[in-house]
Amino acid sequence: MPKAFVMVDVHPGQEAQTQEAVRKMAGVTFAYQVTGGHDMIAFIDAEPYEELAVIVSKIRKLEGVRATDTELVLR
């Protein structure tokens, strides 16, 4: 089953509402605001692979999202 960590960069002031929107998406196991190079990290567990791509696309289209960086889990 495809799994991925998605790092999300958010426009200032929109962190909480963006986190809540991501957290509510089917296939998203968790979404946390973090410190460091990105504003948020989410974990996606989806089947099939195409569904993972759909979820990432939905995250990218959310109001407040500036950019994403998706890291696929190999094992």
Buried (B, 14 or more C-beta within 10 A) or exposed (E): EBBBEBBBBBEEEBBEEBBEBBBEBEBBEEBEBEEEEBBBBBBBBBEEEEBBBBBBEBBBEBEBBEEBEBEEEEE
